[in-house]
Amino acid sequence: MVGIFRQPVSADDVKRKARELGADLVGIADGELMNRHPPDPADPRRPIDITELDYRRVIVLAKRLNSGVARIIAWGDRTKFYNDELAISTLEEISLELVYWLEELGYPAIIVPPTHVDPWRYQDDPRQHMTTLLSLPHAAVEAGLGTLGLNLQLLTPEFGPRVILTAVLSSLDVEPDRRRTESLCLGPACGRCLKACPADAVRHWDRDWPACDEYRSPYGFAKLTSHIETVLSESNLQKKKELLRSETMFNLWQSILRGAGVITGCRRCADVCPVGDDYQMLADALERIEEDTQAKQLRLVDMVRAQERNDLPEHYNAQERWIGSLIPEKSA
């Protein structure tokens, strides 16, 4: 019955509308293909798991992160957090307007934001890494927007990893985009993401997600519960008051108010990545990586040598579809 209300629409129409609304990048993935190729078969998170009716096309939208705050070196600068939070809010509004436009044409649609996790998956551990309902970086690869990098972040030709993502699910009968088959990432021979990571969370085509979470959500649920536990366990009343009035508590309050420091946080790996046409605006400020150490350099050398022997880790083999084929490694 819904079909009689539907107006003709093409992939170009959808992309044009998304750009008119303010998206910087837009691609369309095949939901059936994503169902057949989940990023983690043990934890599929497929489009069909979100909706059994309106999953056949996954429209992935991207908004670039502004270059000015990327040039602020300190990973924990709250100006960066707020600017990124505003970008997320903008992209969510763009996604909502796209949904309304699609539904006016007769196509029910659902937004998958970058911050929504399933509370039923929480297991009473504040430091548990919580995944989103759909892996948006993987969806973006399927939609032809880019490939995954050494730490499994999305890289795009236009903006490198300096984008945020949303997805809109809708069973449109439009042509999907094709994913790239060659990696955009320069691999361990570059290794700038690994060198810059304050959590030392970058692995060989993988990431230590719990370690990363402490920085990418520095005032999130784990920090909130930890600080409250510290306050409750303090027996000295004066010290308890000081903890309640501390800078940490103030930052937690600010983060709860707007999400800055909760849904946004460290992005040093994204800032320093040389992939992307926009990096020319960043290079002069970010060429030197203060977090680099000899231990990190030696680890990168080991990765390069392993790849020269074609000894790729299982993490790469599991993610090759989205990382793409690699360029030969030369040196780290």
Stockholm file with secondary structure:
# STOCKHOLM 1.0

chainA/1-332         MVGIFRQPVSADDVKRKARELGADLVGIADGELMNRHPPDPADPRRPIDITELDYRRVIVLAKRLNSGVARIIAWGDRTKFYNDELAISTLEEISLELVYWLEELGYPAIIVPPTHVDPWRYQDDPRQHMTTLLSLPHAAVEAGLGTLGLNLQLLTPEFGPRVILTAVLSSLDVEPDRRRTESLCLGPACGRCLKACPADAVRHWDRDWPACDEYRSPYGFAKLTSHIETVLSESNLQKKKELLRSETMFNLWQSILRGAGVITGCRRCADVCPVGDDYQMLADALERIEEDTQAKQLRLVDMVRAQERNDLPEHYNAQERWIGSLIPEKSA
#=GR chainA/1-332 SS CGGGGCCCCCHHHHHHHHHHHTCSEEEEEEHHHHHHSCSCTTSCCCHHHHCSSSCSEEEEEEEECCHHHHTCCCTTCHHHHHHHHHHHHHHHHHHHHHHHHHHHTTCCEEEECTTCBCGGGCCSCTTSCCCBSSCHHHHHHHTTSCEECTTSCEEBTTTBTCEEEEEEEECCCSCCCCCCCBCCCCGGGTCHHHHHCTTCCEETTEECHHHHHHHHSTTSHHHHHHHHHHHHHCCCHHHHHHHHTSHHHHHHHHHHHHCTTTTCCCCHHHHHCCCSGGGGGTHHHHSSCTTCCHHHHHHHHHHHHHHHTTCCCHHHHHHHHHHCBCCCCCCC
#=GC SS_cons         CGGGGCCCCCHHHHHHHHHHHTCSEEEEEEHHHHHHSCSCTTSCCCHHHHCSSSCSEEEEEEEECCHHHHTCCCTTCHHHHHHHHHHHHHHHHHHHHHHHHHHHTTCCEEEECTTCBCGGGCCSCTTSCCCBSSCHHHHHHHTTSCEECTTSCEEBTTTBTCEEEEEEEECCCSCCCCCCCBCCCCGGGTCHHHHHCTTCCEETTEECHHHHHHHHSTTSHHHHHHHHHHHHHCCCHHHHHHHHTSHHHHHHHHHHHHCTTTTCCCCHHHHHCCCSGGGGGTHHHHSSCTTCCHHHHHHHHHHHHHHHTTCCCHHHHHHHHHHCBCCCCCCC
//
